[in-house]
Every structure is written in C-alpha cells, then in structure tokens.
Amino acid sequence: MTAPEVMRLGPARLTAGLDQHVRLGLEDHRTAHGPLPRYERDDLLALADRLDLRGRGGAGFPFARKARAVLATADRTGYRPVVVVNATEGEPASAKDRMLLARTPHLILDGACLAAEAFGAEEIVVGVSAGGPGETAIPRAVDERQRKGAKSLLPCRIRTVCLPERFVAGESGALIRGISGLPAVPPERKARASDGGRGGVRGRPTLLSNAETFAQLAVAGRLGPDAYAVVGTPAEPGTLLLTLTRTALPPLVVEVPAGAPMGVVLDTCGIPPGQGLLVGGYHGAWLRPEDAAHTPLSRAGLAGVGGTLGAGAIASLPDNTCPIGEVARIAAWLAAQSAGQCGPCRLGLPNTADALTQLATGGGGPSALDQARRTVAAVRGRGACAHPDGTARFVLSALTVFAEDLAVHESGRGCGRPVRGLLPLPGETASALPAAGGANAEATLEVDWSRCDGHGLCAAVAPELVALGPHGYPVIGTTPIAPWLEHSARRAVSQCPALALRLSRRAG
C-alpha cells in the first residue's frame, strides 16, 4: 500500500523527518524527535490539561478528563488500566492515521507508552483495519523496540488487533467489542470504557483515544507546554493533521498550525473551493465556499460557521459534478455502513438515502425533498451510537449549502451534470464511478413488473426494504441493501409466489 503524501505549512512536528524518509525506523525516529522523557502520573495529566489536549478522531473529548476517569476506576477497583489506540480510521475521506501508521509508527507508540507508564497500564492494544498499513507497521515497530531490549521503550505488553474495515468499527464501543473478539459494532447499550466492566477491555478501565492523539501526546511530552504552544492559538495550541481530497490524485496529508486560515491552506495546496467544502469527513458538515475562505482551521473557528473539525478531513466539490448526486451517494453508503441495531439506522438512514437518490435522478419532486428532511431530522438524538447524528449533520448541511441545486432537482429537470463519484469511498478511484460487477458489488432488489401480481408478501417478509403503494404493489428503494438486511432480501426473493423479485448486484 502506498504511503500517503505529506506536506507541512509551518513547523514539522508530527511530520518531522518525513521530508527525508518514507518511513522512520526506530533510529531515524530518535534522530528526528529526540529522546522521550518519562512522566509521573500527575505531571502527564497536568501537561494534557494545560494544552487542553483533545481527541483527534472526531469527538474532541478532553484527554485529561478521560484519563482521570480511567484512573479513578483503577484506584477504586484495583485493576490496572488498559491503553487502547484507535487506529482503525474507517473514515474514507481521511488518511492522516494511515499516514502515521505507515510512515511514523513510533510516534504513535511513544504516546501510548508515555501514558501506559505514567498510568501503570497492564497492556497497550492498537486497533487497526485489516489489510491496512497498521497490520504490519505496528508489529514491525514493536519488534524494533524489543530488539533494543530497553524497558523504557516497552513499559508493558503491546498487541495489535485487526478489525474489519467498516465505518462504525471505529466507534469506541465497537472497537472494544472487536478487541474482545465480538462483532465490531456499537453495543446496544452504551457503556463508558473508562468505567471498565462491560465497557472496557477484559472488564478493565480503558483509556481509548485516536492514533493522532497519542502522537500529539508524544510531541507535547518532548516539547513541554510552553514550546508546544508556540504555534496554534491560545485556546488550541499546536498543530493539526488534515487530509485534503484531490481530484484524480491520492489524498494529501498536511500538517498546519491550529487556526491557520482554510483559504490559505487550500490555495497553497492547489485546491479550489469549488461548489462547497465538506469539513470533518462524512460525519462533518458542508460549508459554502465564501464562508470557508477565511475560516480558521480550529474547533472554535469551524464551529463559528456551522462546521466541525471532526476527523480533520476536507473535501472540495468541483463544479463539474452533481452535488445532490454526490450527497446521495455518500448517504447511501453511510446507511449501508450502520450496524442496523436501532430504528434510525434500520429505517431512517435508508429512507433518507432513497429520497436523496430520487432527487438526484430528477424524480420524486418536492415530496422526495420533504421526505429527506423529515426522515433525517427524525433520526437525530435517537440512535444507539453517534452514527445517525453524524449522518444527519452531513445531509442537513448539504440541503442548506446546495439549496439552489435542490430547487432545480425538485422541478424534475435535474442539473444536467453527471455524478462523477469525486467524494472518496473504499475501493473506488477518485475520477469516476466504478463499472458494474466486481468483488465489492452492492446488492439491490428489483421487480420484474411483467410477473408481479401485487401479492404483498415481500412487504411482510422484508418491511425494511419493501413498502406497498396505494394500489398494493411493492415500492422498493433504489439505494443499496445494507449487509445486515441481505438475509431479509433473499427471503423475500425466495418466497415471492410470482417469482417477480430478484437480487442484483452493482459495483459499490
């Protein structure tokens, strides 16, 4: 797998040494970053507090507050904590963690080891995506440290756990379930990892944070609070890792000081603002180009214009593609990526995606737009995890930013532009939609209307997929079938008395 390209604007911290090396082995890593100091428990907490170090995986939760909750549970129960590095990066628009894993894995391990030693952890677990760079990069880096035989380099056992590449697999509860040998989907009942019990690895209080977060901790531990805060803003010191989506090119990972103007970063990297800018990834929000040009790239700056830093992914949508089609395409993928454990995921997200698809193809008119707005608004705050809320943010912001295009699509004419598939999805190129067929083909239900007699049995067997129209005939959405619904789809096909249903596949 090709290591993501890296660029920096300002000082190189997370990217130090990468201008000279494709990958930093242990000796190159030490040359670029210097020795890692040791911290006592209270000193490391004070460092994270002073810098307001927050998670870089999307939620932005304060690291020190999370660590204190873990330590309180450890003190109460007598169990030593477990440190978990979330390096799964199921966000298709992000490549920053993949870059860290492939090119500077020792920086991630430094941060994890710093926390493990200060907090007395019994083990470090690094969760990675199967088939991704972390599957080999982390064991290789651990082996390099073991050969040195220095206790300070390995304060406890370190193991790597590979999880299926899936959007929701990176949710904290899903990751811990996957580490525990269970399906990597969010639990039906929420439990905090810091509390241990059912929420932690082996019932232990668990400190879980994103790969970049631990890398930032390693940088802060070396520099100290004053030197670390030389760049960035007073409220958000340090640097950020961003992933910029580029048309017909691999993604670009850029390290910038927090608070850098978005317009300057995009212009320096040769990326025009296009029709709109998606910030924060597929659980992020769309911004108008004119709103984003002078927006500071920080949590506060993006929140001021309705955006979110999220996973640090920024995608500019060029003028030569249909924005409604692009949004519908990602909404359908997000619906299929859910765990299907609650009503918003089983019904709300697929219905939203189907309404958007109707709009994109020039059908449905105002009723389809009303359905999209109604269903996506209904899922907010009601899911078993954050997936429905994140998807709702993505869709609702798109309906605002692309309002003029929606008006054209509502009329039934469509905008006349093709859907080029420029927002990245796993297994696709950035320049065109994939051809039909292939190993990753998505399933859809189709009706042979020459056979269908309107028995209605399909709607009873698979109500999540089939509804009955006013005359008793099936109404089937055009969005791909989620993997957890394929069994119901096959049952509906096999039990259709007229043999009018079939399951077909198209590339996805």
N, C-alpha and C positions, 0 to 999 in steps of 0.2 A: 504494500500500500504506500503511495507517495506521501511524503511528509508535507503538511500544508505549508505554503509560502508565508513568510513572516516579514513584517515591516514595522518600523517604530517611528513615532513622532515625539521627540523628547528623549529623556534618558532611558537607556536599556536596563530594565530590572528583571522582569520575568524572561525577557528575550536576550539577556546578556550572553555573549559568546556565540549566538546563533548566526551572526554575520560571518563567522569563521568556520563553523562546524555544522554539518547537517544534524548530527546527534551529539550531545555532550555525554561522553562516558564519565566515569567517576573522577578520573584525574582532570579531564577538561572541565568538568563541573566545578571542582575545587579551585582551579585556576581562575575561572570566570567569576565565581561567587565568594571564594574565601572560606575559612573555617566556620562551622556552625556553632555558635555559643550554646551553653546549657542554661536553662531557666528553671527556677523553682516555681512551684505551683502558683503562688500569689503574684510573682513577678510576671509570669506569662499572661495571667488574667488582667493585670494592670496594663500591660502593653496592648492587648486587644481592646481593652476599654478605652484607653486614651486615643487610639486610632479609629475607634468605632468600626472595627473590622467586621464586615458582614459577609454572609454567604454570597457567592458569585454564581450560584446555579439557577437563580430566578426569584426565590422568595426574599432574599436580602435580610435574613434574620441575623441579629447580632450574635457574633461568635462567642463573646464572653458570657452573655446571658445563657446561651445554650450549654456552655461548658460548666457554668456554676450549677445548673440544674442537674447535670450528669454527676458532678462531684457530690452534691447534696444527697443524691440517691445512693452513691457509692458509700458515703460515710454512714448513712442510715442502715443499709443492708449488709455492709461488709464485703460486697462484691467489687472486685476491681473492674474498672470500665473497659469497654472496647472502643477503639477508634476506627471509624469507617470512612473511607474516601469514596465519594460518589463520582466515578469517572465514566459512567455509562454514556452520557451525552446522547440521549435519544432525540434531541432537537436537530432536525435536518438542516436548519439554517445556521447552525453553529459548528465551528471546527476548532475552537480555542482549546478545549480539553484534549481533543485528539492531537493537536499540535504539541501540547505539554507532554503528553504520554510518549509521542513518537520522538520528540527532539530534546526534551529536557526532563526526563522522568525523575531524576534525582532531586529536583527542586520540589516535586510533589512529596516524595518520600521524606525529604528534610522536614517539611512542615508537619507531616504526620508523626514522625519520630520525635520532633520537638514537643508536640502535645502529649504523645504517649509517655515520654519520660517524665515530663512535668506533672502529669496527672496519674502516674502509676498504672498505666493501662496494661492489661494482660496480653492483648494482641492488637495488631492492625490488620484490617481487611480492606482490600482495594477492589471495589466492584467495577468491572469493565464490560463492554459489549463484546459478545462472541464474534470473532472474525475481525475485530478492530485492532489498532496498534497496541493497546494496553495488554492484550492477551499474551504477547511475547515481551513487550518492553518492560513491564514491571517485574516479572520473574528474572529477566536478564539483569536489571538494575539491582535487584535484591542479591542475586548471585555475585555481582561485582563487589557488593558490600561484605558479603560473607567471606569472600576470599581474602579481604583485608583483615578480618578477624578482630576488628575494633568494636568493643561493646557499645561505644557511644554512637556508632553508625546504625546499630540494630538493638534498640532498647528492649525489644520484645519480639515475639514471633510475628512474621508478616506473611499473609497469604493473599492470593488473587482468586477472585470468584468471577467466572464468566456468565453473563446473563444474556438472554435473547435480546436482539436489537429491536426495541419497541418503545414508543413514545412514553407510555406510562410506567415503564420499567424503572425509570429514574426517579419516580416519586419515592420519598423516603420510606414509607411503609412497604411499598412494592420491592424496593431494594433489599430491605431487611428480610422480607419473606423469601426472596430469591437466594440470599446468603444462607438462609436456614433450610434450603432445599425444597421450598414450597413454590408454587407458581408465582412469578414475579408480577403480581398485580396488586393494586392498593387493597388493603384489608377492608372488609365490610364495616368494621367498627374501628374508629380512629384510636390509636394509642401512641403516646409520645415515646420516642426512642430513649430519651433521657431518663424516663421512669423505669426502664428495664422491663421485667415481666414479659408480657406478650408483645410489647413494642420494641424490645431490644434483642440484639443477637444473643442467643442462648439464655435469654432472660436477664442479661447483664445490662446495666446502664450504658447507653451507647452514644458516643459523640460522633455525629454524622454531619459531614459537610462536603462541599463540592471540591473537585481537584484544584481549581484555581484558588479557592480559599486557602487551602493548605500551602500552595505555592506562595501566595501573598504573605502568609504567616512566616514562612521561611525567610523571605526577603526582609520583612519587618524585624524578625529576630536578629538578623545580621546588622541591619542599619540602626536599629533603635528608633524610638518615636520621633525624635527631632529631625534626623536625617531622612527618615521615611516621608515626613510631612513637608519636605522642601518643595515637592511638586504636588499638584492636585489643588483642591480647595480647602479652606479651613475646616469645613464640615465633613468633607470627603477627601482626605489626603491620599496620596499615592497614585498609582496608575490603574488603567483598565485594559483588559484584553477584549477586543472587539473582533467579530467575524463579519466581513463585508462580502455580500454576494455579488459576483461579477458575471455579466452576460457572456456565455460561451467560454468562460475561463474558470479554473478552480477557485474556491473561496480564498480570500486573503485575510490573514490574522494580523491585526495591528495593535500594538501597544501604544496607548496615548495617556497623557496626564488626565486625571479626572477633571471635568469642567471644560475640556477643550471644545471649541465650537464645532458642531456637527458639520456645518457647511465647509469649514476649512479642512476637516478630515476627509470628507468626500471628494473635495476638489483636489487635494494633494494625491489622493489615490486614484484619480481619474474616473470617478463615478458620478454621473449626472443625477440630479434628484428625481427625474422622470415624473410620472403621474402622481406618485405618492411614495412614502417611505415607511416601511414596516420596521419598527424598533422593538427589540425584546424577544424576537422569534415568534413562533406560531401560537404562543400564549401572550404575545405582546399586543401592540396597538398600532394602527395606521396613523400617520401624520401627513398633513398637506405639505408640499414642498416649501411653500412660503413660510409655514410655521416652523419648519425644522431647520432652516438655513442657519439661524443664529442661536439655536438652542444649545445650551451647554450639555455635554455628554456626562451627566451625573444623575443620580437618583432624583435629586430635587429639581434639576433642570428639566428633565424629561417629564416628570410629574406635572410641572407647571404648564405643559402644553398637552396634557392628557396622555402622555406616553409612559413607558416603563422601561427600565434598563434590562430587566429580565435576565436572559442568558447572554446578553451582550451582542446579539445578532442584529445586523442592519441590512435590509434588502431594499434596493431601489427598483421600482417597477417601471421599465421603459415604456415609451409611448406606443410601441408597435404591437402591443398585446392587449387583449380584452381584460380589464381589471376585474369585472364581475366573474368572468370565467376562471381567472386565476384564484380568486377568493373561493369560489365554489369548489374548485379542485382541491384546495387545501382543507376546506371544511369537510369534504367527503373523506379525505384521508384521516383527519382528526376523529371523525365519527367512527371510522373503522379501527382506530387505534385504541379505543376505550376498552375498559375491562367488561363493560356491559353488566355491571352489578347493581345499578340503580336506574330509576326511571329516566332521569335526564340523559344518561348515556345510552340506554336501550332504545328510547323513543325520541327524546328531544333533539339530540345531535343529528341522528339520521334524517329526521323530518326537516331540520334546518338546512342541512346539506342538499336535500332533494329540492326544497323550494328555491335555493340559490341556483341549482343546476337548471331548473326550469326557467328562471330569469335569464341566465346566461345564454340559453339557447333560443331566447325570444319568445318563450311560451309562458303561460301562467298569468301574465299581466299583473295588475295591482294585487290580485288575490294572492299570488305567489310571494310578493314582497311583504304583504301583511302577515302571511303565514311565517315567513322567515323571521320577521320582527317579533311576532307573538311567541313562537316556539323558543327562540334563543333567549328572549327575556325571561321566559318561564324556567329555564334551567339554572339561572344564577342563584347561588347560595343554597342549592338543594342537592348537590352531588355528594357522593361518599368521599370524593377527593377533590382536588383543585382543577381537574381536567375540564369539567363543564364550565367553570368560571373563566378559565383561560381561553377556551374556545369562544365563549360569549364575548369576551373583550375583543378578540380578533375580528369577529363577524360584525359586531355593533359599530366598532370604529370604522370598518370598511364601508358600512352603509352610510356613514356620515361623510367620509372623505370622498367617496365616489358617487355622491348623490346625483350629479349631472348624468353620469353614465347609467345609473339606475333608472332615471326618468326615460332615457332612450330605450332601454330594455323593457321597461313597463309597457311601452307603446306596442311592443311586439316586433319592432323592426330590428332590434339588436344594433350593436355599434359597428358591425361590419369587420371588426378586427378578429383575427384568429386567436385562439388560446395557445400560446407558444410554450407553456409549461416552464416559465422562467423562474418561478419560485421552486427551490430545490426540494426534491423528495428522494428517499432512498432508492437506489438502483436506476435513477433517471439521469440523463445528461441535462445540461442547462440550456441547450439551444432548441430543443424540440421535444414534443411529446413522443413517448416510445411507440414502436409499432406493436401491432396486436400479437398476442401469444407470448410465450416465454415462461420461465420458471416462476416468475413473480406475478403471474396473471391474477387479476381480481375477478371474483365471481359476481354475476348479476342474474337476476331472474327475468325470463322473457316469456311472453304469452303468444302462442300460435292462435290467432283470432279465428282462423278457419275451423278450429276444433272446439274452442271454448263455448260451453253451453251455460255458463253462469251458475254452476252448482254452488259456489261459495265455500267449498270445503277448504280451499287453500287459505282463506282468511281465518278459518277456525284453527288450522294446523299451525300457521305462521303469522299470527296477528301483528308481530313487529315489522313484518315485511310486506304484507298484503292487506289492503282495505277494500271494502266493497263500495262501488259507486252507487249513484241514485237508482240505477236500473239493475243492481245486483251483480254486475260484472266486476272483476278484480281491477284494482288500481294499484300499480306497483311503481315504486320509486326508481329513479334512474341511477342512484348512487350505488357504489359497490357494496356488497354484503360484508359486514364485519365478520371476522373469522369465527367469533363465538355464536354467530347466527347461521353458519353454513349447515349445521345439522338440521335446523328447522327448515331451511330452504330445501334440503334434499328430501326431507319427509313430505313437504308439500308437493314436490315433483313426483315422488313415487306414489302418492295417494290420490293424485288428480284422476278422477274417473274418465275424463275425456282425453287424457294424455296430452293436454294442451300446454303444460308448463315445461320449461326446460331451464337448466342451469348452464349458462355460457360463461366463458372467461375472456377477458381482455387484459392487455398489459396494464400494470399498475405500479 
